[in-house]
Amino acid sequence: MDFLETTVADLAAAVRNGDTTARSLTEHALAKVEELNPTLNAFVAVDGDAALAAADGVDEVVASGGDPGPLAGIPIGVKDLEDAAGFVTTYGSALHANALSAENDSVLVARMRAAGCVVIGKTNTPEFGHKATSDNEVFPTTANPWDPTQTPGGSSGGTGAALAAGMVPLATGSDGGGSIRIPAALCGLSAIKCQQGRIGTERTGQRPSMLLSIAGPMARTAADTALALDATKGPHWADIFSLPPDPTSWHDVVGRAEPPKRVVWSPTMGFSDVSPDVAGPCAAAVEKLEAAGTEVIVDDTVFDLEPLRGWATNWFVYFHNLLGHHKGTPEWDKISDSLKPMIEMGADVTGGQAADAIDRMSARNYEVSGLMERHNADAILTPTTARTPPTLAQIAGDNADLGWVQFTFGLNMTRHPAGTVCVGRANGTAGNGGGLPVGLQIIGRHFDEPGVLATMAVMEKLVGPIGRPALAGPIGRPESS
């Protein structure tokens, strides 16, 4: 058994058909975590007994002639910003390291369990998901399966590493500024930040950035991601941002994907330098898409103004509202040094500046939507990251250049669906015959997640396998089903 060889659809079908069992899948996941987690630190908590009991429950449904769901028996990890009943939600923070276990699942986790998933544990994240690497004051730093001296990105880095290493075939993530797309790009995955409101949430707990953030499933391929989204998308009564139900099978859409008719290619988004080891694979992938029949229009300026200012103002205000009351108390010392300045800067934001930051979200949306409208384009393509990330040693020494993550957070302001797909390797930054994986970002029209997922699937086929992490052995990416 190897989760890197088989699609989630095939694994779930095998459980439903009795060709394998949920217990077998769960035992394999637990064995892979035991083997690889000491090196990667992707999981921060595991409950094997509870997972096996849940898997046996799935198998009992199958044995009785029932249908446990479209994700039958699939073992998953849950990002440690999300509640999963029976586990402590630490948020990667010493403030919550000794908290009581959650009594209930989040909406996303509950929907995944209802579809047949088996929760085996929690995956690592930076404190409250505040940055693009996955290190915190509570747990060991997460490493990238392609090169353990490198970061898998963040803030869903534990999930990204677990998926890329084949510990689990499916897991959860969240994205307030790129936190799904960045680790997916660095770990060689296909993942998507859905339109805000696509997966309803109870909007409670410790998430600080509700105007910017979404939660969603993560997997290795567009087809696997679409299958999981089919089981989890939909409104929630407590979420004022919820979108109406979409009965379309996104998995079916991906299965019959064709190249888009017309896309805009923006090599730098108009405001950043891109390193050659990232620019090269992205440009080559766009050329393959053009050769497949897509009209490619080069228009480099996506935003009239670089979007960091408006995004950061919102981000800092949220963190101050969440954590600012700890300043001057003993709890302040428990907060990581990289998060404290964000909290302090949020305290200095005036009401007018906060209102301006929200207005900037509308302005940035007009720019992105207007670019697609002017060119009658189905999507905008950009690199997912501007360059390869800092090493773990640089992160530990507080010598990390943050300029490598500039292309994702603007899309949280505009709320467009935005995915990333692996288009190659960045030569010269890692071992194993090449560098870390490189992601191409696909920005879709509002509410067009199926179109983004379909383009991701097309790119998977055009680019082909890029190899696998040495930890997992030599075999190519499975074809989408």
C-alpha positions in Angstrom: 0.0 0.0 0.0 1.3 3.5 -0.9 -0.9 6.6 -0.7 1.3 8.2 -3.3 0.4 5.6 -5.9 -3.4 5.6 -5.6 -6.1 8.2 -5.8 -8.5 9.0 -2.9 -11.4 7.9 -5.1 -9.8 4.5 -5.7 -9.0 4.0 -2.0 -12.5 4.9 -0.9 -14.0 2.7 -3.6 -11.8 -0.2 -2.5 -13.2 0.2 1.1 -16.8 0.4 -0.1 -16.3 -2.7 -2.3 -14.6 -4.7 0.4 -11.3 -4.9 -1.6 -9.6 -3.4 1.4 -10.6 -2.1 4.8 -10.6 1.2 6.6 -8.6 -0.4 9.3 -5.9 -1.4 6.7 -5.7 2.2 5.5 -5.6 3.5 9.0 -2.9 1.1 10.1 -0.8 2.1 7.1 -1.2 5.8 7.9 -0.2 5.2 11.5 2.8 3.2 10.4 4.0 5.9 8.0 3.6 8.5 10.7 5.6 6.4 13.1 8.3 5.9 10.4 8.6 9.5 9.0 7.3 11.9 11.6 10.5 11.9 13.7 12.2 13.4 10.7 9.4 15.6 9.4 7.4 16.7 12.5 4.3 17.0 10.3 2.0 15.6 13.0 1.9 17.1 16.5 -0.7 14.7 18.0 -1.8 11.2 17.0 -4.5 8.9 18.6 -4.1 5.5 17.0 -6.6 3.7 19.2 -9.4 6.2 18.5 -8.5 6.2 14.8 -8.6 2.4 14.6 -11.9 2.3 16.5 -13.4 4.8 14.0 -12.0 2.8 11.1 -13.7 -0.4 12.5 -16.9 1.6 12.5 -16.6 2.3 8.8 -15.9 -1.4 8.1 -18.9 -2.4 10.1 -21.1 -0.1 7.9 -19.7 -1.8 4.8 -20.2 -5.3 6.3 -23.8 -4.5 7.0 -24.4 -3.4 3.4 -24.4 0.3 4.1 -22.5 3.1 2.4 -20.1 5.0 4.7 -19.7 7.8 2.3 -17.6 9.0 -0.7 -14.4 9.3 1.4 -15.0 5.9 3.1 -12.1 4.9 5.4 -9.7 7.7 4.2 -7.3 8.6 7.1 -6.8 12.3 7.5 -4.8 14.8 9.5 -6.4 18.0 10.8 -4.5 21.2 10.9 -4.0 22.4 14.5 -6.1 25.5 13.9 -9.2 23.4 13.5 -11.1 21.5 16.1 -11.3 17.8 16.0 -13.2 16.1 18.9 -10.8 14.4 21.3 -7.8 16.4 20.4 -6.4 19.6 21.9 -6.5 22.5 19.5 -3.2 24.3 20.4 -3.1 26.7 17.5 0.6 26.2 17.7 0.6 28.4 20.7 2.0 28.0 24.3 -1.1 29.8 25.4 -3.2 26.7 24.5 -0.7 23.9 24.8 -2.4 22.6 27.9 -6.0 23.3 26.9 -8.8 20.8 27.2 -9.5 18.5 24.2 -12.2 19.7 21.8 -15.6 18.3 22.5 -16.8 18.8 18.9 -15.5 18.9 15.4 -15.3 22.0 13.3 -17.8 22.2 10.4 -15.2 21.0 8.0 -14.0 18.1 10.1 -17.5 17.1 10.9 -18.3 17.0 7.2 -15.2 14.9 6.4 -16.1 12.4 9.1 -19.6 12.2 7.8 -18.2 11.4 4.4 -16.3 8.5 5.9 -12.9 9.9 6.9 -10.9 8.7 9.9 -9.1 11.4 11.9 -5.7 10.1 13.0 -4.2 13.3 14.4 -3.4 17.0 14.2 -0.8 18.6 11.8 1.6 21.4 12.7 1.2 25.1 12.1 2.9 28.3 13.1 1.3 30.1 16.1 -2.3 31.0 15.0 -1.2 30.5 11.4 0.5 33.9 11.4 3.4 33.2 8.9 4.5 31.1 5.9 6.7 28.6 7.7 5.6 25.9 10.2 7.6 26.5 13.3 6.3 27.5 16.8 7.2 27.5 20.5 5.3 24.2 21.3 6.4 21.6 18.8 9.4 20.8 16.7 9.7 22.6 13.4 8.2 20.9 10.3 10.6 19.9 7.5 9.9 19.4 3.8 9.9 15.7 2.6 11.7 16.8 -0.6 14.6 18.1 1.5 14.5 18.0 5.3 16.8 21.1 5.5 14.0 23.1 3.9 10.6 24.3 5.1 7.4 22.9 3.6 5.9 26.4 3.9 3.0 27.4 6.0 0.8 27.9 7.7 -0.6 24.5 6.6 2.9 23.1 6.5 2.3 20.1 8.6 -0.5 19.1 6.3 1.6 19.7 3.2 4.5 17.6 4.5 2.2 14.8 5.6 0.6 14.6 2.2 3.8 14.8 0.2 5.4 12.1 2.3 2.5 9.7 1.9 1.5 9.7 5.6 -2.1 10.4 4.7 -3.9 10.9 1.4 -6.1 13.7 2.6 -6.0 16.4 5.3 -7.3 19.8 6.2 -5.7 23.3 5.7 -6.7 26.9 5.9 -5.6 30.0 3.9 -5.7 33.6 5.1 -2.8 34.8 2.9 -1.5 31.8 1.0 -1.5 29.2 3.8 -2.8 26.4 1.6 -1.2 27.4 -1.6 2.3 28.1 -0.3 2.9 24.6 1.3 1.2 23.0 -1.6 3.6 24.6 -4.0 6.7 23.7 -2.0 5.5 20.1 -1.4 4.5 19.4 -5.0 0.7 19.2 -4.4 -2.4 20.5 -6.2 -4.5 22.6 -3.8 -7.0 25.4 -3.9 -8.2 28.3 -1.8 -11.9 28.3 -2.5 -14.1 31.4 -2.7 -14.7 32.7 0.8 -18.0 31.2 2.0 -17.8 28.1 -0.1 -17.3 25.9 2.9 -19.5 27.4 5.7 -18.0 27.6 9.2 -19.3 28.3 12.6 -17.0 31.3 12.7 -16.0 30.8 16.4 -12.9 29.9 18.3 -9.5 31.5 17.8 -9.3 32.3 14.1 -8.3 35.9 13.8 -8.9 36.7 10.2 -12.4 35.9 9.1 -12.5 38.4 6.3 -9.5 36.8 4.8 -9.4 33.2 5.7 -11.0 30.0 4.4 -10.6 26.4 5.6 -10.7 23.5 3.2 -9.4 20.0 2.4 -5.9 19.4 0.9 -4.7 16.5 -1.2 -2.1 15.7 -3.8 -4.1 16.0 -7.0 -6.8 18.1 -8.4 -9.1 15.1 -8.7 -8.6 14.1 -5.0 -9.1 17.7 -3.9 -12.3 18.0 -6.0 -13.7 14.8 -4.5 -13.1 16.0 -1.0 -14.7 19.4 -1.8 -17.8 17.7 -3.2 -18.2 16.2 0.3 -17.5 19.4 2.2 -18.7 22.4 0.2 -21.9 24.0 1.3 -23.4 26.7 3.5 -23.6 26.8 7.3 -26.4 28.5 9.2 -24.0 30.5 11.4 -21.8 31.8 8.6 -22.9 35.1 7.2 -20.5 34.7 4.3 -21.9 31.3 3.2 -22.5 30.7 -0.5 -25.6 28.8 -1.7 -25.2 25.1 -2.3 -23.6 23.9 -5.5 -24.9 20.5 -6.5 -22.4 20.1 -9.3 -19.9 17.3 -8.9 -16.5 19.0 -9.2 -14.8 15.6 -9.3 -16.8 14.9 -12.5 -15.8 18.3 -13.9 -12.1 17.5 -13.3 -12.5 14.1 -14.9 -13.5 15.6 -18.2 -11.2 18.7 -18.0 -10.1 20.4 -21.2 -7.5 23.2 -21.6 -9.1 26.7 -20.9 -9.9 28.8 -23.9 -7.9 31.9 -22.9 -5.7 32.8 -19.9 -3.7 35.8 -18.8 -0.1 35.1 -17.9 1.5 37.4 -15.4 5.1 36.4 -14.8 5.7 38.9 -11.9 2.2 40.2 -11.1 3.8 43.6 -11.9 5.4 44.3 -8.6 8.1 41.6 -7.8 11.2 40.0 -9.0 11.0 36.2 -9.6 14.0 34.0 -9.3 15.0 32.1 -12.4 14.6 28.7 -10.7 10.9 29.5 -10.1 10.3 31.6 -13.3 11.7 28.9 -15.6 9.3 26.0 -14.7 6.3 28.3 -14.6 7.0 29.8 -18.0 7.7 26.3 -19.5 4.3 25.1 -18.1 2.5 28.1 -19.6 4.1 27.3 -23.0 2.8 23.7 -22.7 -0.7 25.0 -22.1 -0.4 27.3 -25.1 0.7 24.3 -27.2 -2.3 22.4 -26.0 -4.6 25.1 -27.6 -5.1 27.7 -24.9 -4.7 31.3 -26.0 -2.2 32.9 -23.7 -2.2 36.7 -23.2 0.8 38.3 -21.4 -0.3 41.1 -19.2 2.0 41.4 -16.2 0.3 44.0 -14.0 -2.4 42.3 -12.0 -2.6 44.9 -9.2 -2.3 48.7 -9.7 -0.9 48.9 -6.2 1.1 46.1 -4.5 -1.5 44.6 -2.1 0.6 44.0 1.0 -0.4 47.2 2.8 -4.2 46.6 2.8 -3.8 42.9 3.6 -1.3 43.5 6.4 -3.5 46.1 8.0 -6.4 43.7 8.2 -4.1 40.9 9.4 -2.5 43.0 12.2 -5.8 44.3 13.4 -7.2 40.8 13.7 -4.3 39.6 15.7 -4.4 42.6 18.0 -8.1 42.0 18.7 -7.4 38.3 19.4 -4.2 38.6 21.5 -3.6 42.2 22.4 -5.1 41.9 25.8 -2.1 39.6 26.8 0.4 42.5 26.7 1.6 43.4 30.1 0.7 40.0 31.5 2.7 36.8 32.0 1.0 35.3 29.0 2.7 37.8 26.7 6.0 35.9 27.2 4.4 32.8 25.8 3.7 34.4 22.4 6.3 33.9 19.7 8.6 36.8 18.9 7.5 36.8 15.2 3.9 37.3 16.2 4.3 40.0 18.8 5.2 42.8 16.4 2.0 42.0 14.4 -0.1 42.4 17.5 1.6 45.6 18.4 1.3 47.1 15.0 -2.4 46.2 15.1 -2.8 48.4 18.2 -1.6 51.4 16.3 -4.2 51.1 13.4 -6.8 53.8 13.5 -10.4 53.3 12.6 -9.9 55.2 9.4 -7.0 53.0 8.4 -9.0 49.9 9.2 -11.8 51.1 7.0 -9.3 52.0 4.2 -7.9 48.4 4.4 -11.4 47.0 3.8 -11.9 49.5 0.9 -8.6 48.2 -0.6 -10.1 44.7 -0.7 -12.8 46.0 -3.0 -10.2 47.9 -5.1 -8.0 44.9 -5.5 -10.9 42.8 -6.4 -11.9 45.3 -9.2 -8.4 45.1 -10.6 -8.2 41.3 -10.7 -11.8 40.9 -12.0 -11.3 43.7 -14.5 -8.1 42.1 -15.9 -10.0 38.9 -16.7 -13.0 40.9 -18.0 -10.8 43.0 -20.4 -9.2 39.9 -21.9 -12.3 37.7 -21.7 -10.0 35.3 -19.9 -10.9 32.2 -17.9 -8.1 32.6 -15.4 -4.9 34.5 -14.5 -1.7 32.5 -14.2 1.2 33.6 -11.9 4.0 31.9 -10.0 2.7 30.7 -6.6 5.9 32.0 -4.9 8.4 34.5 -6.0 11.4 32.4 -5.2 12.4 29.3 -3.2 12.0 29.6 0.6 14.6 30.2 3.4 16.2 27.1 4.9 15.2 25.8 8.3 18.6 27.1 9.6 17.8 30.6 8.3 14.3 30.4 9.9 15.8 29.3 13.2 18.4 32.1 13.1 15.7 34.7 12.4 17.5 35.4 9.1 14.6 34.5 6.8 13.8 36.6 3.8 10.0 37.0 3.6 10.0 38.4 0.1 9.5 35.0 -1.4 5.8 35.0 -0.5 4.2 37.9 -2.3 1.8 36.4 -4.8 -0.8 34.8 -2.7 -2.2 37.2 -0.1 -3.8 39.6 -2.6 -6.2 36.9 -3.6 -7.5 36.6 0.0 -8.3 40.2 -0.2 -10.2 39.8 -3.5 -11.8 36.5 -2.5 -11.2 34.9 -5.9 -10.7 31.1 -6.0 -7.0 30.5 -6.5 -5.2 27.2 -6.8 -1.7 26.0 -7.3 -0.3 23.1 -9.3 3.2 21.6 -9.4 5.0 22.5 -12.6 8.5 21.3 -12.0 11.5 21.5 -9.7 13.7 24.5 -8.8 17.2 23.3 -9.6 20.1 23.8 -7.3 18.2 24.3 -4.0 17.8 20.7 -2.8 19.0 17.2 -3.4 17.3 14.2 -5.0 18.0 15.2 -8.6 16.6 18.7 -8.4 15.3 21.4 -6.1 12.0 21.9 -4.3 8.8 21.7 -6.3 7.6 24.8 -8.0 3.9 25.9 -8.1 2.0 27.8 -10.7 -0.9 29.8 -9.3 -4.3 29.7 -11.1 -6.7 32.5 -10.3 -10.2 31.9 -11.4 -13.3 34.1 -11.9 -15.5 34.5 -8.9 -17.3 31.3 -7.9 -15.5 29.2 -10.6 -13.6 26.7 -8.4 -14.5 24.0 -10.9 -12.7 25.9 -13.7 -9.6 26.3 -11.5 -9.6 22.7 -10.6 -10.0 21.6 -14.2 -7.1 23.8 -15.3 -5.0 22.3 -12.5 -5.9 18.8 -13.7 -4.9 19.8 -17.3 -1.6 21.1 -16.1 -0.9 17.9 -14.1 -1.2 15.9 -17.3 0.9 18.4 -19.4 3.7 18.6 -16.9 3.7 14.9 -15.9 5.5 13.4 -12.9 8.4 15.3 -11.3 9.6 12.4 -9.1 8.8 12.0 -5.4 10.5 12.8 -2.1 13.4 10.4 -1.4 11.6 9.4 1.8 8.8 7.9 -0.3 10.8 6.1 -3.0 10.8 6.5 -6.9 7.4 6.5 -8.5 5.5 9.1 -10.5 2.3 11.0 -9.8 -0.8 8.9 -10.3 -3.1 10.0 -13.1 -6.2 11.9 -12.1 -9.3 9.8 -12.0 
